[in-house]
Amino acid sequence: MRARILKELCIHPLNPLALAKELGIDYKTATHHLERLMKQNLVTKKGEGYGAQYQVTFTPSQQRAFEEMTGNWEKSYNENEEK
């Protein structure tokens, strides 16, 4: 779940409600994982209150490595689905 959240936040910053809708998950699930990702210094919160947006804290090289890694996961998953 956290990889899916990070992948979505790599595209653009989102608030928890928008993130939950985008991923088809419960709002509380989104906020739980965002809090954990903040504790790991993988995302930051921009703004205050209900509409505060979250964004990844990756450097460009970290983002490329993350996208390569998750792309390989998706490729493997899709290949297994076809079998």
DOPA-352854 format. One record per residue: residue number from 1; x, y, z of N, C-alpha, C, O in turn; residue in one letter. Coordinates in steps of 0.001 Angstrom, whole numbers. Atoms other than C-alpha are relative to their C-alpha. Layout:
! DOPA-352854
<node resi="NUM" n_px="X" n_py="Y" n_pz="Z" ca_px="X" ca_py="Y" ca_pz="Z" c_px="X" c_py="Y" c_pz="Z" o_px="X" o_py="Y" o_pz="Z" resn="A"/>
...
This chain:
! DOPA-352854
<node resi="1" n_px="828" n_py="-1194" n_pz="0" ca_px="0" ca_py="0" ca_pz="0" c_px="870" c_py="1255" c_pz="0" o_px="586" o_py="2216" o_pz="-715" resn="M"/>
<node resi="2" n_px="-836" n_py="-1207" n_pz="-84" ca_px="2757" ca_py="2447" ca_pz="883" c_px="725" c_py="276" c_pz="-1309" o_px="938" o_py="1433" o_pz="-1671" resn="R"/>
<node resi="3" n_px="-627" n_py="-210" n_pz="1306" ca_px="4484" ca_py="1883" ca_pz="-2435" c_px="-987" c_py="632" c_pz="-968" o_px="-610" o_py="1503" o_pz="-1752" resn="A"/>
<node resi="4" n_px="1024" n_py="-593" n_pz="857" ca_px="1209" ca_py="2683" ca_pz="-4216" c_px="-192" c_py="1470" c_pz="338" o_px="-359" o_py="2300" o_pz="-555" resn="R"/>
<node resi="5" n_px="150" n_py="-1397" n_pz="-432" ca_px="891" ca_py="5870" ca_pz="-2158" c_px="1181" c_py="818" c_pz="-498" o_px="994" o_py="1895" o_pz="-1064" resn="I"/>
<node resi="6" n_px="-1183" n_py="-725" n_pz="457" ca_px="4462" ca_py="6916" ca_pz="-2909" c_px="-27" c_py="202" c_pz="-1504" o_px="309" o_py="1277" o_pz="-2001" resn="L"/>
<node resi="7" n_px="57" n_py="-106" n_pz="1457" ca_px="3976" ca_py="6188" ca_pz="-6590" c_px="-971" c_py="1099" c_pz="-425" o_px="-672" o_py="1873" o_pz="-1334" resn="K"/>
<node resi="8" n_px="991" n_py="-1029" n_pz="325" ca_px="865" ca_py="8386" ca_pz="-6693" c_px="534" c_py="1389" c_pz="346" o_px="331" o_py="2340" o_pz="-408" resn="E"/>
<node resi="9" n_px="-534" n_py="-1300" n_pz="-414" ca_px="2611" ca_py="11190" ca_pz="-4800" c_px="1195" c_py="432" c_pz="-850" o_px="1531" o_py="1615" o_pz="-884" resn="L"/>
<node resi="10" n_px="-1065" n_py="-361" n_pz="944" ca_px="5514" ca_py="11037" ca_pz="-7280" c_px="-584" c_py="770" c_pz="-1179" o_px="89" o_py="1614" o_pz="-1771" resn="C"/>
<node resi="11" n_px="650" n_py="-667" n_pz="1124" ca_px="3037" ca_py="12183" ca_pz="-9919" c_px="-368" c_py="1429" c_pz="362" o_px="-92" o_py="2364" o_pz="-391" resn="I"/>
<node resi="12" n_px="396" n_py="-1331" n_pz="-462" ca_px="1639" ca_py="15105" ca_pz="-7917" c_px="-396" c_py="-65" c_pz="1466" o_px="-883" o_py="-1096" o_pz="1928" resn="H"/>
<node resi="13" n_px="414" n_py="-39" n_pz="-1402" ca_px="1035" ca_py="16181" ca_pz="-4300" c_px="-1519" c_py="-127" c_pz="112" o_px="-2261" o_py="369" o_pz="-736" resn="P"/>
<node resi="14" n_px="1433" n_py="183" n_pz="-238" ca_px="-2362" ca_py="15201" ca_pz="-2892" c_px="-302" c_py="103" c_pz="1488" o_px="557" o_py="-162" o_pz="2330" resn="L"/>
<node resi="15" n_px="443" n_py="68" n_pz="-1386" ca_px="-4342" ca_py="15626" ca_pz="293" c_px="-521" c_py="-1417" c_pz="252" o_px="-757" o_py="-2157" o_pz="-703" resn="N"/>
<node resi="16" n_px="406" n_py="1373" n_pz="-295" ca_px="-5451" ca_py="12444" ca_pz="2098" c_px="-1313" c_py="-432" c_pz="-665" o_px="-1426" o_py="-1576" o_pz="-1108" resn="P"/>
<node resi="17" n_px="1273" n_py="374" n_pz="607" ca_px="-9021" ca_py="12528" ca_pz="749" c_px="163" c_py="-267" c_pz="-1497" o_px="-355" o_py="-1260" o_pz="-2009" resn="L"/>
<node resi="18" n_px="-232" n_py="188" n_pz="1431" ca_px="-7918" ca_py="12946" ca_pz="-2875" c_px="820" c_py="-1270" c_pz="-247" o_px="563" o_py="-2003" o_pz="-1202" resn="A"/>
<node resi="19" n_px="-817" n_py="1201" n_pz="119" ca_px="-5302" ca_py="10220" ca_pz="-2385" c_px="-863" c_py="-1249" c_pz="199" o_px="-755" o_py="-2210" o_pz="-562" resn="L"/>
<node resi="20" n_px="880" n_py="1139" n_pz="-274" ca_px="-7892" ca_py="7851" ca_pz="-896" c_px="-912" c_py="-277" c_pz="-1191" o_px="-1101" o_py="-1430" o_pz="-1580" resn="A"/>
<node resi="21" n_px="878" n_py="177" n_pz="1168" ca_px="-10243" ca_py="8447" ca_pz="-3829" c_px="774" c_py="-539" c_pz="-1186" o_px="291" o_py="-1424" o_pz="-1893" resn="K"/>
<node resi="22" n_px="-826" n_py="419" n_pz="1142" ca_px="-7454" ca_py="8008" ca_pz="-6383" c_px="368" c_py="-1481" c_pz="93" o_px="399" o_py="-2184" o_pz="-917" resn="E"/>
<node resi="23" n_px="-432" n_py="1382" n_pz="-188" ca_px="-6375" ca_py="4677" ca_pz="-4880" c_px="-1147" c_py="-950" c_pz="344" o_px="-956" o_py="-2165" o_pz="400" resn="L"/>
<node resi="24" n_px="1145" n_py="840" n_pz="-344" ca_px="-9849" ca_py="3441" ca_pz="-3963" c_px="113" c_py="-619" c_pz="1376" o_px="-271" o_py="-1769" o_pz="1586" resn="G"/>
<node resi="25" n_px="-157" n_py="482" n_pz="-1376" ca_px="-9044" ca_py="3118" ca_pz="-263" c_px="-742" c_py="926" c_pz="956" o_px="-1177" o_py="2010" o_pz="569" resn="I"/>
<node resi="26" n_px="656" n_py="-791" n_pz="-1030" ca_px="-10583" ca_py="4407" ca_pz="2960" c_px="888" c_py="1186" c_pz="411" o_px="2115" o_py="1087" o_pz="417" resn="D"/>
<node resi="27" n_px="-719" n_py="-1213" n_pz="-426" ca_px="-9618" ca_py="7912" ca_pz="4134" c_px="920" c_py="-302" c_pz="1183" o_px="2066" o_py="147" o_pz="1204" resn="Y"/>
<node resi="28" n_px="-806" n_py="305" n_pz="-1190" ca_px="-8388" ca_py="6546" ca_pz="7495" c_px="1220" c_py="-845" c_pz="-360" o_px="2280" o_py="-707" o_pz="250" resn="K"/>
<node resi="29" n_px="-1138" n_py="798" n_pz="469" ca_px="-6183" ca_py="4040" ca_pz="5686" c_px="1055" c_py="916" c_pz="-604" o_px="2246" o_py="770" o_pz="-327" resn="T"/>
<node resi="30" n_px="-925" n_py="-947" n_pz="624" ca_px="-4638" ca_py="6834" ca_pz="3644" c_px="738" c_py="815" c_pz="1055" o_px="1958" o_py="959" o_pz="976" resn="A"/>
<node resi="31" n_px="-653" n_py="-823" n_pz="-1024" ca_px="-3965" ca_py="9009" ca_pz="6710" c_px="958" c_py="-829" c_pz="846" o_px="2026" o_py="-347" o_pz="1223" resn="T"/>
<node resi="32" n_px="-882" n_py="882" n_pz="-777" ca_px="-2494" ca_py="6064" ca_pz="8633" c_px="1334" c_py="-186" c_pz="-724" o_px="2398" o_py="-4" o_pz="-133" resn="H"/>
<node resi="33" n_px="-1228" n_py="254" n_pz="757" ca_px="1" ca_py="5265" ca_pz="5881" c_px="799" c_py="1281" c_pz="-239" o_px="2030" o_py="1250" o_pz="-237" resn="H"/>
<node resi="34" n_px="-712" n_py="-1278" n_pz="160" ca_px="831" ca_py="8938" ca_pz="5279" c_px="763" c_py="358" c_pz="1269" o_px="1892" o_py="843" o_pz="1198" resn="L"/>
<node resi="35" n_px="-695" n_py="-278" n_pz="-1265" ca_px="1680" ca_py="9338" ca_pz="8973" c_px="1247" c_py="-864" c_pz="142" o_px="2292" o_py="-384" o_pz="580" resn="E"/>
<node resi="36" n_px="-1152" n_py="907" n_pz="-69" ca_px="3972" ca_py="6307" ca_pz="8820" c_px="1093" c_py="435" c_pz="-983" o_px="2277" o_py="413" o_pz="-646" resn="R"/>
<node resi="37" n_px="-976" n_py="-461" n_pz="988" ca_px="5649" ca_py="7592" ca_pz="5652" c_px="677" c_py="1285" c_pz="444" o_px="1854" o_py="1496" o_pz="153" resn="L"/>
<node resi="38" n_px="-615" n_py="-1220" n_pz="-535" ca_px="6213" ca_py="10961" ca_pz="7335" c_px="1045" c_py="-354" c_pz="1057" o_px="2119" o_py="246" o_pz="1093" resn="M"/>
<node resi="39" n_px="-956" n_py="408" n_pz="-1034" ca_px="7904" ca_py="9228" ca_pz="10284" c_px="1270" c_py="-576" c_pz="-604" o_px="2340" o_py="-501" o_pz="1" resn="K"/>
<node resi="40" n_px="-1157" n_py="558" n_pz="696" ca_px="10214" ca_py="7518" ca_pz="7787" c_px="680" c_py="1037" c_pz="-901" o_px="1621" o_py="716" o_pz="-1627" resn="Q"/>
<node resi="41" n_px="-549" n_py="-1105" n_pz="799" ca_px="10959" ca_py="10899" ca_pz="6143" c_px="-68" c_py="-269" c_pz="-1498" o_px="819" o_py="145" o_pz="-2244" resn="N"/>
<node resi="42" n_px="189" n_py="247" n_pz="1420" ca_px="9652" ca_py="9690" ca_pz="2781" c_px="-994" c_py="967" c_pz="-620" o_px="-1003" o_py="1148" o_pz="-1838" resn="L"/>
<node resi="43" n_px="924" n_py="-1027" n_pz="471" ca_px="6891" ca_py="12312" ca_pz="2514" c_px="-1" c_py="1162" c_pz="984" o_px="340" o_py="1009" o_pz="2157" resn="V"/>
<node resi="44" n_px="180" n_py="-1174" n_pz="-844" ca_px="6321" ca_py="15806" ca_pz="3839" c_px="-1411" c_py="538" c_pz="-207" o_px="-2049" o_py="299" o_pz="-1233" resn="T"/>
<node resi="45" n_px="1332" n_py="-604" n_pz="31" ca_px="3125" ca_py="17665" ca_pz="4585" c_px="160" c_py="1478" c_pz="-304" o_px="927" o_py="2181" o_pz="354" resn="K"/>
<node resi="46" n_px="-66" n_py="-1402" n_pz="406" ca_px="2622" ca_py="21005" ca_pz="2875" c_px="-1332" c_py="652" c_pz="353" o_px="-2370" o_py="316" o_pz="-217" resn="K"/>
<node resi="47" n_px="1215" n_py="-667" n_pz="-437" ca_px="115" ca_py="23245" ca_pz="4599" c_px="-532" c_py="-598" c_pz="1287" o_px="61" o_py="-1506" o_pz="1868" resn="G"/>
<node resi="48" n_px="621" n_py="439" n_pz="-1240" ca_px="-2163" ca_py="22736" ca_pz="7553" c_px="-1469" c_py="-323" c_pz="-235" o_px="-2067" o_py="102" o_pz="-1223" resn="E"/>
<node resi="49" n_px="1425" n_py="268" n_pz="44" ca_px="-5612" ca_py="21398" ca_pz="8187" c_px="-394" c_py="-1094" c_pz="-973" o_px="442" o_py="-1846" o_pz="-1473" resn="G"/>
<node resi="50" n_px="620" n_py="1063" n_pz="775" ca_px="-7909" ca_py="19175" ca_pz="6190" c_px="542" c_py="-108" c_pz="-1425" o_px="691" o_py="-1213" o_pz="-1946" resn="Y"/>
<node resi="51" n_px="-432" n_py="12" n_pz="1398" ca_px="-6644" ca_py="20169" ca_pz="2746" c_px="1497" c_py="-57" c_pz="-204" o_px="1967" o_py="81" o_pz="-1333" resn="G"/>
<node resi="52" n_px="-1461" n_py="51" n_pz="126" ca_px="-2911" ca_py="19857" ca_pz="3497" c_px="408" c_py="-1102" c_pz="-965" o_px="-120" o_py="-2213" o_pz="-925" resn="A"/>
<node resi="53" n_px="-453" n_py="956" n_pz="996" ca_px="-1106" ca_py="18125" ca_pz="676" c_px="1302" c_py="-658" c_pz="428" o_px="2112" o_py="-76" o_pz="1149" resn="Q"/>
<node resi="54" n_px="-1202" n_py="770" n_pz="-281" ca_px="1571" ca_py="15482" ca_pz="928" c_px="788" c_py="-172" c_pz="-1292" o_px="219" o_py="-303" o_pz="-2376" resn="Y"/>
<node resi="55" n_px="-861" n_py="185" n_pz="1160" ca_px="4540" ca_py="15130" ca_pz="-1382" c_px="1202" c_py="-843" c_pz="412" o_px="1586" o_py="-864" o_pz="1581" resn="Q"/>
<node resi="56" n_px="-1168" n_py="833" n_pz="-296" ca_px="7498" ca_py="12760" ca_pz="-1645" c_px="1208" c_py="888" c_pz="259" o_px="1267" o_py="2031" o_pz="-194" resn="V"/>
<node resi="57" n_px="-1233" n_py="-732" n_pz="-303" ca_px="10891" ca_py="13839" ca_pz="-355" c_px="1192" c_py="-601" c_pz="-733" o_px="2341" o_py="-359" o_pz="-364" resn="T"/>
<node resi="58" n_px="-1065" n_py="642" n_pz="769" ca_px="12871" ca_py="11810" ca_pz="-2897" c_px="865" c_py="1023" c_pz="-715" o_px="388" o_py="2064" o_pz="-1169" resn="F"/>
<node resi="59" n_px="-867" n_py="-724" n_pz="924" ca_px="15882" ca_py="13237" ca_pz="-4625" c_px="-315" c_py="-543" c_pz="-1399" o_px="-932" o_py="-1602" o_pz="-1515" resn="T"/>
<node resi="60" n_px="261" n_py="530" n_pz="1353" ca_px="15712" ca_py="12859" ca_pz="-8429" c_px="543" c_py="-1421" c_pz="-209" o_px="-115" o_py="-2246" o_pz="-842" resn="P"/>
<node resi="61" n_px="-558" n_py="1353" n_pz="188" ca_px="18004" ca_py="9799" ca_pz="-8301" c_px="-779" c_py="-1032" c_pz="816" o_px="-966" o_py="-2160" o_pz="358" resn="S"/>
<node resi="62" n_px="827" n_py="916" n_pz="-788" ca_px="15945" ca_py="8216" ca_pz="-5506" c_px="-1332" c_py="-263" c_pz="-692" o_px="-1827" o_py="-1390" o_pz="-686" resn="Q"/>
<node resi="63" n_px="1269" n_py="163" n_pz="694" ca_px="12769" ca_py="8821" ca_pz="-7484" c_px="165" c_py="-927" c_pz="-1206" o_px="-688" o_py="-1783" o_pz="-1441" resn="Q"/>
<node resi="64" n_px="-247" n_py="881" n_pz="1146" ca_px="14251" ca_py="7168" ca_pz="-10594" c_px="148" c_py="-1451" c_pz="459" o_px="-401" o_py="-2365" o_pz="-156" resn="R"/>
<node resi="65" n_px="-196" n_py="1357" n_pz="-528" ca_px="15342" ca_py="4161" ca_pz="-8523" c_px="-1328" c_py="-589" c_pz="478" o_px="-1613" o_py="-1762" o_pz="238" resn="A"/>
<node resi="66" n_px="1311" n_py="466" n_pz="-478" ca_px="11895" ca_py="3922" ca_pz="-6890" c_px="-894" c_py="-368" c_pz="-1177" o_px="-1546" o_py="-1411" o_pz="-1159" resn="F"/>
<node resi="67" n_px="850" n_py="267" n_pz="1166" ca_px="10116" ca_py="4132" ca_pz="-10251" c_px="474" c_py="-1241" c_pz="-750" o_px="-343" o_py="-2013" o_pz="-1253" resn="E"/>
<node resi="68" n_px="-526" n_py="1198" n_pz="651" ca_px="12420" ca_py="1500" ca_pz="-11729" c_px="-402" c_py="-1245" c_pz="797" o_px="-836" o_py="-2245" o_pz="226" resn="E"/>
<node resi="69" n_px="337" n_py="1132" n_pz="-856" ca_px="11829" ca_py="-803" ca_pz="-8767" c_px="-1489" c_py="-335" c_pz="-82" o_px="-1847" o_py="-1502" o_pz="-246" resn="M"/>
<node resi="70" n_px="1438" n_py="270" n_pz="35" ca_px="8039" ca_py="-416" ca_pz="-8775" c_px="-446" c_py="-393" c_pz="-1400" o_px="-1401" o_py="-1155" o_pz="-1549" resn="T"/>
<node resi="71" n_px="310" n_py="428" n_pz="1362" ca_px="7947" ca_py="-740" ca_pz="-12549" c_px="296" c_py="-1479" c_pz="-196" o_px="-446" o_py="-2183" o_pz="-881" resn="G"/>
<node resi="72" n_px="-332" n_py="1423" n_pz="70" ca_px="9657" ca_py="-4107" ca_pz="-12214" c_px="-1015" c_py="-837" c_pz="756" o_px="-1334" o_py="-1949" o_pz="334" resn="N"/>
<node resi="73" n_px="1041" n_py="716" n_pz="-749" ca_px="7082" ca_py="-5144" ca_pz="-9588" c_px="-1243" c_py="-146" c_pz="-853" o_px="-1839" o_py="-1222" o_pz="-921" resn="W"/>
<node resi="74" n_px="1207" n_py="25" n_pz="828" ca_px="4240" ca_py="-4222" ca_pz="-11923" c_px="165" c_py="-965" c_pz="-1165" o_px="-761" o_py="-1705" o_pz="-1498" resn="E"/>
<node resi="75" n_px="-248" n_py="899" n_pz="1117" ca_px="5829" ca_py="-6081" ca_pz="-14824" c_px="-117" c_py="-1448" c_pz="472" o_px="-751" o_py="-2271" o_pz="-189" resn="K"/>
<node resi="76" n_px="71" n_py="1352" n_pz="-542" ca_px="6250" ca_py="-9189" ca_pz="-12673" c_px="-1432" c_py="-378" c_pz="357" o_px="-1872" o_py="-1495" o_pz="85" resn="S"/>
<node resi="77" n_px="1402" n_py="249" n_pz="-380" ca_px="2701" ca_py="-8897" ca_pz="-11334" c_px="-853" c_py="-263" c_pz="-1237" o_px="-1651" o_py="-1200" o_pz="-1257" resn="Y"/>
<node resi="78" n_px="787" n_py="169" n_pz="1239" ca_px="1228" ca_py="-8515" ca_pz="-14828" c_px="326" c_py="-1320" c_pz="-696" o_px="-565" o_py="-1967" o_pz="-1245" resn="N"/>
<node resi="79" n_px="-364" n_py="1275" n_pz="597" ca_px="3186" ca_py="-11511" ca_pz="-16101" c_px="-640" c_py="-1159" c_pz="746" o_px="-1079" o_py="-2127" o_pz="125" resn="E"/>
<node resi="80" n_px="636" n_py="1049" n_pz="-796" ca_px="1850" ca_py="-13633" ca_pz="-13220" c_px="-1500" c_py="-37" c_pz="-216" o_px="-2099" o_py="-1112" o_pz="-176" resn="N"/>
<node resi="81" n_px="1436" n_py="-75" n_pz="255" ca_px="-1705" ca_py="-12451" ca_pz="-13917" c_px="-360" c_py="-710" c_pz="-1289" o_px="-1427" o_py="-1317" o_pz="-1389" resn="E"/>
<node resi="82" n_px="270" n_py="584" n_pz="1317" ca_px="-1454" ca_py="-13674" ca_pz="-17514" c_px="85" c_py="-1517" c_pz="19" o_px="-475" o_py="-2177" o_pz="-856" resn="E"/>
<node resi="83" n_px="-189" n_py="1459" n_pz="-73" ca_px="-492" ca_py="-17209" ca_pz="-16442" c_px="-1238" c_py="-710" c_pz="495" o_px="-1242" o_py="-1936" o_pz="612" resn="K"/>
